[in-house]
Amino acid sequence: MDRKYVSRHIDSRLMEWKHSASRKPLLLRGARQVGKSSSVKEFGKQFDYFLELNFEKKENMDAKKIFERSSSPKRIIDELFGMFGIPVKAGQTLLFLDEIQACIPAISSLRYFYEEMPGLHVIAAGSLLEFALRKIPSYGVGRIRSLFMYPFSFDEYLRAADMTAMAEAIRNSSPVQPLSEALHHQCLVHLVRYIVLGGLPEVVTTFSVGGSLQDCQQVLDDLMQTYNDDFAKYKAKMPASRLREVFLSVMEQSGTKFVYSKASQIAKHESIKEAVELLVMAGLVYPVTHTSATGVPLAAELNHKFCKYIVFDTGVMQRFMGLDISHILLGDSLSQINKGSIAEIFAGLEILKAAPCNQPVQLYYWQREKHGSQAEIDYVLQTGQDIIPVEVKAGTRGAMQSLHLFMKEKNSPKGIRTSLENFGCFDNIEIYPLYAISNILLNHNPINY
């Protein structure tokens, strides 16, 4: 099956970086297989010369030694030219250092490229990069720019599948300007399919060139084996079986506070906690932390004892858990699957993907701490000085007691409900379809999450 490059939103950010007068070496960060290398290789076509070094490949072991011997950019590029015969010139060459976590000296060299050769375009990427950066905390603060990548968003998926018109219609809609019911129904059909497939580029590309659902599921199986193989690289003393066990527990506990004792019957609390932290560092799991939400910034009032976790991709989740996808594809609600938490996961992932990619994003939720009065808000956003609650529903019905309670207690100007309903308004509550949750960020311009 032919493979093609499918455009991503980050492509425009790369072009902005290319022409920026204050350009710094760029570090692409994100989980394995989210498309970092593919995006950079496509971007490389904008240059006269493109030199790629993958530090995990055996054929680049000699190049790795160049960075180990010297941190001088001039000496490095002279030796690279001698080795590969590709000119490395400011303004004409894109130097791509892939899987840079396998060469710590190369990470350290990035700051010197900024200081001594600011005109050269340098991009680095790595799948397990966060593990390496922990070892060198002062690797280049102020001298390196980071961009964070995730799997395809629903908007990117639609555009990849030649449904740009639908994507634009969603983008231009709002609670006061809803879609037609016919188009809304079509969007729901594609939303359900996206949740089954997930947003990993190889899966989306397979689907976009005519691959069947079965083909896409096989690609997911292959990718899952890659992630399983990676578990052994995270930490020498952490059994890969422990990481798989905790990874599965994160998915099983989605939508609720994560309870360590439920993750394993034999592992100690500290071991499970460490496994979760490793999965977060690998980009396979994202925390959703409790905030009291009594003021801004939200991060100032966290309670780390109350934390949920969501998996990085719904397609991986449904394959890893062995879910019956026919229930999703044939049903008119997402609530049949895992008690509806898959809708909450999708919503959280879309919020992450819609946020500015030049900064890490923290997700927050709120839970009432008053004894005997249960109330919970799935996500809490900050827009300027306002705090806006977001309630996620897997179907088209459901009471909004928690939403009303939060708005009353916190004096929130408005609340948001996202579900399978069309756009709409109900008093000071705005309704967004799940497939359009990224519009919340566009319409309200959040500055913090």
QUIWO-V447746 format. One record per residue. N is the residue number from 1. SS is DSSP state (h for helix, s for strand, l for the rest). PSI is psi in whole degrees, -180 to 180 (none if undefined). D_CENTER is the distance of its C-alpha to the mean C-alpha in Angstrom with 2 decimals. Layout:
# QUIWO-V447746
n:ss:psi:d_center
N:SS:PSI:D_CENTER
N:SS:PSI:D_CENTER
This chain:
# QUIWO-V447746
n:ss:psi:d_center
1:l:131:26.92
2:l:147:26.21
3:l:140:22.85
4:l:158:21.86
5:l:131:19.21
6:l:125:17.16
7:l:146:16.42
8:l:158:13.07
9:l:-28:12.79
10:h:-17:12.26
11:h:-41:15.73
12:h:-33:17.50
13:h:-36:16.04
14:h:-40:17.34
15:h:-39:20.65
16:h:-42:20.91
17:h:-40:20.50
18:h:-40:23.15
19:h:4:25.65
20:l:138:25.00
21:l:-22:28.14
22:l:41:26.39
23:l:140:24.10
24:l:159:22.85
25:s:141:21.53
26:s:136:17.84
27:s:114:15.38
28:s:125:12.17
29:s:140:9.80
30:l:170:7.08
31:l:165:7.94
32:l:145:10.95
33:l:23:11.34
34:l:1:8.28
35:l:14:11.11
36:h:-52:11.79
37:h:-42:15.45
38:h:-42:16.13
39:h:-41:15.10
40:h:-41:17.28
41:h:-40:20.09
42:h:-42:20.27
43:h:-32:20.28
44:h:-19:23.05
45:h:-12:25.32
46:h:-2:25.80
47:l:159:27.79
48:l:-37:31.24
49:s:146:30.15
50:s:120:27.03
51:s:118:27.09
52:s:130:24.41
53:s:122:24.71
54:s:110:22.74
55:l:-4:23.80
56:l:-9:23.29
57:l:140:25.83
58:h:-34:29.46
59:h:-11:30.75
60:h:14:29.03
61:h:-37:30.59
62:h:-37:33.30
63:h:-36:30.86
64:h:-37:29.19
65:h:-27:32.66
66:h:-44:32.98
67:h:-28:30.27
68:h:-27:31.84
69:h:-31:35.24
70:l:148:34.51
71:l:5:32.11
72:l:116:34.09
73:h:-41:32.12
74:h:-44:35.42
75:h:-38:36.46
76:h:-49:33.08
77:h:-31:33.10
78:h:-44:36.81
79:h:-35:36.27
80:h:-40:33.30
81:h:-43:35.57
82:h:-33:38.31
83:h:-41:36.18
84:h:-17:34.42
85:l:12:36.67
86:l:122:33.86
87:l:138:34.60
88:l:93:32.17
89:l:140:33.12
90:l:131:31.74
91:l:-12:30.59
92:l:-23:31.03
93:s:139:28.87
94:s:117:25.16
95:s:118:24.88
96:s:115:21.74
97:s:97:21.38
98:s:153:19.03
99:l:48:18.26
100:h:-16:19.75
101:h:-18:19.23
102:h:-1:22.28
103:l:87:24.41
104:h:-41:24.37
105:h:-31:27.14
106:h:-37:25.09
107:h:-45:22.47
108:h:-30:25.46
109:h:-19:26.96
110:h:-39:24.29
111:h:-33:25.98
112:h:-31:29.28
113:h:-38:28.11
114:h:-42:27.30
115:h:-37:30.66
116:h:-24:32.88
117:l:63:31.39
118:l:-18:29.27
119:l:-13:30.10
120:l:134:28.38
121:s:115:24.91
122:s:126:22.91
123:s:134:19.29
124:s:150:18.04
125:s:158:15.05
126:s:142:14.58
127:l:-34:12.78
128:l:39:14.30
129:h:-37:14.67
130:h:-30:14.19
131:h:-40:17.21
132:h:-40:19.29
133:h:-28:18.52
134:h:-29:19.74
135:h:-23:23.02
136:l:74:23.51
137:l:-25:22.45
138:l:44:24.41
139:l:-17:23.15
140:l:43:23.35
141:l:127:22.68
142:l:-8:23.53
143:l:-6:23.97
144:s:139:20.50
145:s:135:17.67
146:s:142:13.99
147:s:137:11.23
148:s:129:7.55
149:l:147:5.87
150:l:172:3.22
151:l:169:5.78
152:l:136:8.37
153:l:171:8.67
154:h:-39:12.10
155:h:-45:13.77
156:h:-38:12.89
157:h:-46:14.03
158:h:-44:17.23
159:h:-36:18.01
160:h:-32:17.60
161:l:20:19.99
162:l:36:22.50
163:l:47:22.09
164:h:-37:21.64
165:h:-40:24.43
166:h:-43:22.67
167:h:-42:19.47
168:h:-38:21.83
169:h:-41:23.81
170:h:-45:20.90
171:h:-34:19.89
172:l:4:23.57
173:l:165:24.15
174:s:172:24.35
175:l:-27:26.14
176:l:-4:29.35
177:s:74:28.82
178:l:166:27.59
179:l:162:27.34
180:l:154:30.34
181:h:-33:30.36
182:h:-46:30.59
183:h:-38:27.47
184:h:-43:25.63
185:h:-41:26.61
186:h:-39:25.39
187:h:-39:21.95
188:h:-39:21.90
189:h:-45:22.94
190:h:-31:20.07
191:h:-47:17.59
192:h:-43:19.04
193:h:-40:18.90
194:h:-42:15.24
195:h:-35:14.56
196:h:-44:16.86
197:h:-38:15.44
198:l:-173:11.69
199:l:14:9.64
200:l:132:10.24
201:h:-42:12.30
202:h:-35:15.45
203:h:-47:15.61
204:h:-42:15.18
205:h:-43:17.68
206:h:-44:20.02
207:h:-40:20.14
208:h:-22:20.59
209:l:16:23.60
210:l:9:25.31
211:l:148:24.14
212:l:169:25.01
213:h:-37:22.97
214:h:-40:24.66
215:h:-44:23.60
216:h:-37:19.92
217:h:-34:20.42
218:h:-39:22.11
219:h:-42:19.29
220:h:-41:17.01
221:h:-42:19.83
222:h:-42:20.00
223:h:-37:16.34
224:h:-35:16.76
225:h:-35:19.74
226:h:-45:17.84
227:h:-39:15.61
228:h:-42:18.90
229:h:-34:20.60
230:h:-28:18.09
231:h:-34:18.90
232:h:-16:22.27
233:h:-13:20.96
234:h:-48:19.26
235:l:133:22.59
236:l:-39:26.10
237:l:2:27.44
238:l:112:24.60
239:l:138:25.49
240:h:-32:22.93
241:h:-34:24.38
242:h:-43:23.46
243:h:-42:19.77
244:h:-41:19.89
245:h:-45:21.88
246:h:-38:19.56
247:h:-45:16.44
248:h:-39:18.53
249:h:-36:19.69
250:h:-43:16.29
251:h:-40:16.00
252:h:-29:19.65
253:l:9:19.41
254:l:139:16.49
255:l:-7:17.74
256:l:163:20.15
257:l:133:20.61
258:l:126:19.93
259:l:116:23.40
260:h:-37:23.83
261:h:-21:27.15
262:h:-15:25.70
263:h:-29:23.49
264:l:143:26.59
265:l:-13:30.33
266:l:-26:31.31
267:l:149:28.73
268:l:159:29.28
269:h:-47:27.09
270:h:-36:26.28
271:h:-41:25.31
272:h:-42:22.85
273:h:-42:21.42
274:h:-39:21.04
275:h:-42:19.34
276:h:-44:16.70
277:h:-39:16.25
278:h:-40:15.99
279:h:-36:13.26
280:h:-44:11.23
281:h:-34:12.23
282:l:-8:11.24
283:l:13:7.55
284:l:-15:8.73
285:s:139:9.23
286:s:132:8.33
287:s:148:11.67
288:s:106:13.17
289:s:143:16.33
290:s:134:19.67
291:s:143:21.19
292:l:-18:24.77
293:l:36:23.90
294:l:-6:27.44
295:l:177:26.59
296:l:150:24.24
297:l:155:22.17
298:h:-32:20.43
299:h:-15:19.47
300:h:-11:23.22
301:h:52:23.91
302:s:152:21.60
303:s:97:22.96
304:s:-10:21.11
305:s:-20:23.47
306:s:104:21.68
307:s:132:18.07
308:s:165:16.01
309:s:140:13.09
310:s:145:10.69
311:s:155:9.61
312:l:-10:6.23
313:l:131:8.16
314:h:-31:11.42
315:h:-45:13.30
316:h:-39:13.14
317:h:-49:14.16
318:h:-30:17.11
319:h:-42:18.33
320:h:-37:18.08
321:l:-7:19.97
322:l:38:22.31
323:l:149:22.08
324:l:101:24.64
325:h:-17:22.74
326:h:-30:26.03
327:h:-34:25.78
328:h:-46:22.69
329:h:-33:24.06
330:h:-15:27.53
331:l:166:27.02
332:l:12:26.80
333:l:157:24.48
334:l:-1:21.41
335:l:-13:23.33
336:l:-22:24.97
337:l:117:21.91
338:h:39:21.34
339:h:31:23.06
340:h:-3:20.55
341:h:-19:17.62
342:h:-30:15.60
343:h:-41:15.89
344:h:-40:14.68
345:h:-49:11.56
346:h:-45:10.95
347:h:-46:11.81
348:h:-41:9.53
349:h:-39:6.36
350:h:-36:8.25
351:h:-44:9.10
352:h:-46:5.89
353:h:-28:5.62
354:h:-13:9.35
355:l:160:9.81
356:l:133:11.38
357:l:1:9.47
358:l:10:12.36
359:l:145:11.73
360:l:147:9.66
361:l:137:9.24
362:l:131:11.17
363:s:143:11.58
364:s:151:15.28
365:s:170:17.72
366:s:139:21.52
367:s:129:24.20
368:l:131:27.89
369:l:-1:29.66
370:l:129:33.14
371:l:132:34.98
372:l:2:35.85
373:l:98:33.62
374:l:129:30.24
375:l:141:27.66
376:s:139:23.88
377:s:127:21.34
378:l:-45:17.89
379:s:146:16.09
380:s:127:17.85
381:s:150:17.17
382:s:126:19.35
383:s:105:20.87
384:l:-122:23.45
385:l:3:25.73
386:s:147:24.97
387:s:124:22.93
388:s:122:21.77
389:s:144:21.18
390:s:118:19.06
391:s:131:20.46
392:s:130:18.87
393:l:142:21.39
394:l:-13:21.11
395:l:-142:24.30
396:l:2:26.53
397:l:170:28.52
398:l:139:28.36
399:l:162:29.93
400:l:36:28.37
401:h:-45:30.39
402:h:-41:27.54
403:h:-47:26.38
404:h:-40:29.98
405:h:-45:30.61
406:h:-47:27.71
407:h:-36:28.75
408:h:-45:32.31
409:h:-37:31.69
410:h:1:29.35
411:l:41:31.09
412:l:136:27.95
413:l:-26:28.98
414:l:163:26.92
415:s:163:24.65
416:s:133:22.13
417:s:128:22.19
418:s:131:19.69
419:s:-160:21.04
420:l:6:22.50
421:l:161:25.07
422:l:170:25.59
423:l:149:25.20
424:s:179:27.91
425:s:147:29.33
426:s:100:31.19
427:l:-122:32.96
428:l:27:30.36
429:s:124:27.51
430:s:140:25.36
431:s:125:24.08
432:s:135:21.01
433:s:151:20.29
434:h:-39:17.05
435:h:-13:16.35
436:h:22:16.83
437:l:-27:14.92
438:h:-23:13.26
439:h:-26:16.97
440:h:-43:17.30
441:h:-35:15.52
442:h:-41:17.59
443:h:-29:20.76
444:h:-7:20.60
445:l:57:19.00
446:l:144:17.40
447:l:-7:17.63
448:s:153:16.05
449:l:none:14.00
